[in-house]
Amino acid sequence: MDLPGSGDLGVEGHKLSGSELTFFSFSKGAAATDNFSNANKLGQGGFGPVFKGKLQSGEEIAVKRLSRKSGQGAEEFKNEIMLIAKLQHRNLVRLLGCCIDGEEKILLYEYMPNKSLDSFLFDPVKQAQLNWRKRFNIIEGIARGLLYLHRDSRLRIIHRDLKASNILLDEEMNPKISDFGMARIFGGNQNEANTNRIVGTYGYMAPEYAMEGLFSGKSDVYSFGLLLLEIICGRRNTSFCTADNSGIIEYAWEKWDEGRSMDLVDRSISNECQHDEALRCIHIALLCVQDLAVHRPDMSSVVLMLETENIRLDSPRQPTLTSPKRAEDAILWYQNQDLSSDKVAVSVTVG
């Protein structure tokens, strides 16, 4: 994929045609972050570190400097640029500019003062600041952002790496989906695609993607369901991997099946939590993490279910593809569903 105006990438201030995206010089990105000092480091993104910076105008920014060892090549970098430059939604992070200078690749984003969702959600002290109302607003915002990507933007986009660390929070704790380096564009009537290079974060990937390389909007729905459970519980999926449970999905199903779904709610907010709303969110999450994509709702249905109190929800089926310890059984089960069983190469990160 050629980047429009790529011949002018070295010209600072050059704008990508049809967008507000500006190309910056490497020196400007370095100066804004005090030469990428550790003091300004905000965190580690999927393909490299993210730094807080300030432009000469005084505007605060977030600068992602791609690691040369990250695995994100020029194509993926251009992919992220082209995608975000065309997206405008209150629940998507806004890309301000970029730089390609030799092997250096930099992205400049709007600065999110509250960093990422995981920095609050999984912190024993900070998580109490996310009361139920804030969590529900975050859930709704993420859902609307995904719906925009899947249906309402000029491009149909599958994110492929939805997780708490890729949800940024603004000064009012509104969520913004970020990190589009692994996203894919769907065109025309295309509903799914296949890849032999599986990228994403282990534990958040839908079974058909992890096992078969198949991805679609329903793959993002699965990741959303798992993230929804984490927001409700205030715990990482991986923290539920014990001798008794393979992860958060199995744990959530057990509580649901026992009629004790409210046990899932983070204790720091359980007293002020609206039970009906929380139970509806748990129900929706279990629908989103169904084993087979055909059994999951699409994001338009998810948003409708979240925003409509009296809507009738289908009963979820018991999820079975939730455990790395059962990988062989899961693959055999999955192949018996008359789906492709070609072997794929897996390249994932642990989150």
C-alpha positions in Angstrom: 0.0 0.0 0.0 1.5 3.3 -1.1 1.1 6.2 1.2 -0.3 9.3 -0.5 2.3 12.0 -0.5 5.0 9.5 0.6 7.5 11.3 -1.6 7.1 14.3 0.7 7.5 12.5 4.0 10.6 14.4 4.8 8.9 17.8 4.4 7.6 18.9 7.8 4.1 20.2 7.8 3.0 18.3 4.7 -0.6 17.2 5.1 -2.1 13.9 3.9 -4.7 14.7 1.2 -8.2 14.6 2.6 -7.3 14.5 6.2 -5.9 16.6 9.1 -2.9 14.4 9.4 0.5 16.2 9.3 3.9 14.8 8.7 6.5 15.8 11.3 10.3 15.6 11.2 12.0 13.1 13.5 13.8 16.0 15.2 10.4 17.5 16.1 9.2 14.3 17.7 12.5 13.9 19.6 12.4 17.5 20.8 8.8 17.2 22.0 9.6 14.2 24.2 13.0 15.5 25.5 14.7 13.0 23.2 12.3 10.1 24.3 13.4 10.3 27.9 12.3 7.7 30.3 10.8 10.4 32.5 8.2 11.0 29.7 7.4 7.4 29.0 3.7 6.6 29.3 3.8 2.9 28.6 4.5 0.2 26.1 2.3 -0.1 23.0 1.9 -3.2 20.8 4.8 -2.2 18.6 6.9 0.2 20.8 7.0 2.7 23.7 4.7 5.7 24.0 5.9 9.0 25.4 4.3 12.2 26.6 5.4 15.2 24.6 4.7 18.9 24.1 4.8 20.8 20.8 6.2 24.3 20.6 2.6 25.5 20.5 2.2 24.1 24.0 -0.1 21.3 22.8 0.4 18.1 24.8 0.7 14.9 22.6 1.4 11.2 22.9 4.3 10.0 20.7 4.5 6.3 19.8 8.0 5.4 18.6 8.0 2.1 16.9 10.7 -0.4 18.0 12.9 -1.7 15.3 12.4 -5.1 16.8 8.7 -4.7 17.1 7.7 -6.6 13.9 5.6 -3.8 12.6 7.1 -3.1 9.2 6.4 -0.2 6.8 3.2 -1.8 5.5 1.7 -2.1 9.0 2.8 1.4 9.9 1.3 2.8 6.7 -1.8 0.8 7.5 -2.2 2.4 10.9 -1.6 5.9 9.4 -4.2 5.5 6.6 -6.8 4.0 8.9 -6.7 6.5 11.7 -6.3 9.5 9.4 -9.8 8.7 7.9 -11.5 8.0 11.2 -13.5 10.6 13.2 -15.4 9.4 16.3 -15.5 10.6 19.9 -14.5 7.0 21.0 -11.5 6.7 18.8 -8.1 8.2 19.5 -7.2 11.0 17.1 -3.9 10.8 15.2 -2.3 14.2 14.8 0.7 13.3 12.7 3.5 10.9 11.8 7.1 10.6 10.8 9.1 8.2 8.6 12.8 8.9 8.7 14.9 5.9 7.6 14.2 3.1 10.0 12.5 5.5 12.5 8.7 5.5 12.5 6.8 7.8 14.8 3.1 8.4 15.4 1.8 11.5 17.2 -1.6 11.2 18.9 -3.8 13.4 21.0 -2.7 13.1 24.6 -5.0 11.2 27.0 -4.3 12.4 30.5 -5.7 9.3 32.2 -3.6 7.0 30.1 -5.1 3.6 29.5 -8.0 1.7 31.0 -5.8 -1.1 32.4 -3.8 1.5 34.5 -7.0 2.1 36.5 -8.9 -1.1 36.2 -6.2 -3.5 37.4 -4.7 -1.2 40.1 -5.8 -2.1 43.6 -5.9 1.6 44.6 -7.1 3.3 41.4 -9.8 0.9 40.5 -12.1 2.3 43.1 -12.1 5.6 41.1 -13.9 3.7 38.4 -17.4 3.4 40.0 -20.2 1.5 38.3 -21.5 4.6 36.4 -18.0 5.3 35.0 -17.5 1.7 34.0 -20.8 1.5 32.3 -20.1 4.7 30.4 -16.7 3.2 29.4 -18.4 0.0 28.2 -21.0 2.0 26.1 -18.3 4.2 24.7 -16.1 1.2 23.6 -19.2 -0.5 22.0 -20.1 2.7 20.1 -16.5 3.1 18.9 -16.5 -0.5 17.6 -19.9 -0.1 16.0 -18.5 2.9 14.1 -15.5 0.9 12.9 -17.6 -2.1 11.8 -20.6 -0.3 10.3 -20.7 3.5 10.3 -17.3 4.7 9.1 -16.4 5.2 5.5 -14.3 2.1 5.9 -15.3 -1.2 7.5 -12.5 -2.0 10.0 -11.7 -5.0 12.1 -9.5 -3.9 15.0 -8.1 -7.4 15.9 -6.3 -6.3 19.2 -9.0 -4.9 21.5 -7.9 -5.0 25.1 -7.8 -2.8 28.2 -4.3 -1.4 27.4 -5.6 -0.2 24.0 -8.5 1.8 25.5 -7.3 5.3 26.4 -9.2 7.6 28.8 -9.5 11.4 28.4 -9.8 13.9 31.2 -13.4 13.0 31.8 -12.7 9.2 31.7 -14.3 8.8 28.3 -12.9 5.8 26.4 -11.1 6.0 23.1 -10.0 2.9 21.2 -6.4 3.1 20.1 -3.6 1.1 18.4 -4.7 0.3 14.9 -1.5 -1.3 13.8 -3.2 -4.7 13.5 -6.5 -3.5 12.0 -7.8 -4.7 8.7 -10.1 -3.0 6.2 -13.0 -4.9 4.8 -14.4 -3.8 1.4 -17.7 -4.2 -0.3 -19.8 -7.2 0.9 -16.8 -8.8 2.6 -17.7 -10.3 6.0 -14.7 -12.3 6.9 -11.1 -12.9 5.9 -8.4 -15.5 6.5 -4.7 -15.0 7.4 -1.8 -17.3 8.0 -0.1 -14.6 10.2 -2.2 -14.3 13.4 -1.4 -11.2 15.4 -2.9 -10.0 18.6 -2.8 -10.7 22.3 -3.1 -14.2 23.7 -6.3 -14.6 25.7 -8.3 -12.0 23.8 -8.5 -13.7 20.5 -11.7 -15.4 19.3 -11.3 -19.2 18.8 -11.8 -19.1 15.0 -9.0 -16.5 14.7 -6.6 -18.2 17.1 -7.1 -21.7 15.6 -8.0 -21.0 12.0 -6.8 -17.5 11.1 -10.4 -16.5 10.4 -11.4 -13.0 11.5 -14.5 -10.8 11.1 -16.5 -8.3 13.1 -17.5 -11.2 15.3 -13.8 -11.6 16.3 -13.8 -8.1 17.7 -17.2 -8.9 19.4 -15.5 -11.8 21.2 -12.6 -9.5 22.4 -15.2 -6.9 23.5 -17.0 -9.6 25.6 -13.9 -10.6 27.4 -13.0 -7.0 28.0 -16.5 -6.4 29.3 -16.0 -9.1 31.9 -12.7 -7.6 32.9 -14.3 -4.2 33.4 -17.0 -5.8 35.6 -14.6 -7.9 37.6 -11.8 -5.4 37.9 -9.3 -8.3 37.2 -7.3 -9.5 34.2 -8.4 -12.5 32.3 -5.1 -14.2 33.2 -5.7 -13.8 36.9 -8.5 -16.4 36.7 -6.2 -19.1 35.4 -6.1 -21.5 38.3 -6.5 -25.2 38.9 -10.2 -24.7 39.0 -10.7 -22.2 36.2 -9.1 -21.7 32.8 -9.8 -18.0 32.7 -12.4 -15.3 33.2 -14.9 -16.8 30.7 -15.1 -20.1 32.5 -15.3 -18.4 35.9 -18.1 -16.1 34.6 -20.1 -19.0 33.2 -19.8 -21.0 36.5 -21.2 -18.0 38.4 -23.9 -17.5 35.8 -24.9 -21.1 35.8 -25.1 -21.1 39.6 -27.3 -18.0 39.6 -24.6 -16.0 41.4 -23.6 -13.6 38.6 -23.3 -10.7 41.0 -20.2 -12.4 42.6 -18.4 -11.3 39.4 -18.7 -7.6 40.2 -15.6 -5.9 41.5 -15.9 -5.7 45.3 -14.7 -2.1 45.3 -17.9 -1.0 43.6 -20.4 -3.8 44.5 -22.3 -1.7 47.1 -23.2 1.1 44.7 -23.6 -1.0 41.6 -26.9 -1.1 39.8 -27.7 -4.8 39.9 -30.0 -5.0 36.9 -27.5 -3.1 34.7 -24.6 -5.2 35.9 -26.5 -8.5 35.3 -27.5 -7.3 31.8 -23.8 -6.5 31.1 -22.7 -10.0 32.3 -25.4 -11.6 30.1 -24.3 -9.6 27.1 -20.6 -10.5 27.7 -21.4 -14.2 27.8 -23.3 -13.8 24.5 -20.2 -12.1 23.0 -17.8 -14.8 24.0 -19.8 -17.7 22.4 -17.5 -20.3 20.8 -18.9 -20.0 17.3 -19.0 -16.6 15.6 -22.5 -17.3 14.3 -23.8 -17.5 17.9 -22.4 -14.0 18.8 -24.3 -10.8 18.3 -22.9 -8.1 16.0 -22.0 -4.7 17.5 -25.2 -3.0 16.5 -27.1 -5.6 18.5 -24.7 -5.2 21.4 -25.2 -1.4 21.5 -29.0 -2.0 21.4 -28.8 -4.5 24.3 -26.7 -2.2 26.4 -28.9 0.8 25.9 -32.3 -0.9 26.1 -33.4 -2.0 29.6 -36.4 -4.1 28.7 -35.0 -5.9 25.6 -35.2 -9.7 25.7 -31.7 -11.4 25.6 -31.1 -14.9 24.2 -29.7 -17.5 26.6 -25.9 -18.0 26.2 -24.5 -21.4 25.5 -21.8 -22.8 27.7 -18.4 -21.6 26.4 -15.9 -24.5 26.0 -13.0 -23.1 24.1 -11.6 -21.1 27.0 -8.5 -22.9 28.1 -4.9 -23.3 26.8 -4.8 -26.4 28.9 -7.4 -28.0 26.7 -5.9 -26.8 23.4 -5.8 -30.2 21.7 -9.4 -31.0 22.7 -10.5 -27.5 21.6 -8.9 -27.9 18.2 -10.5 -31.3 17.6 -13.9 -29.9 18.6 -13.4 -26.9 16.4 -12.5 -28.9 13.4 -15.6 -31.0 13.9 -17.7 -27.9 13.2 -17.0 -28.3 9.5 -14.6 -25.3 9.5 -11.2 -25.0 7.8 -8.4 -26.8 9.7 -5.3 -25.5 7.8 -2.4 -24.9 10.1 -1.5 -21.3 10.8 1.5 -19.5 12.2 0.8 -17.6 15.5 2.5 -14.4 16.5 1.0 -13.0 19.6 1.8 -10.9 22.6 0.9 -11.6 26.2 -1.4 -9.1 27.9 
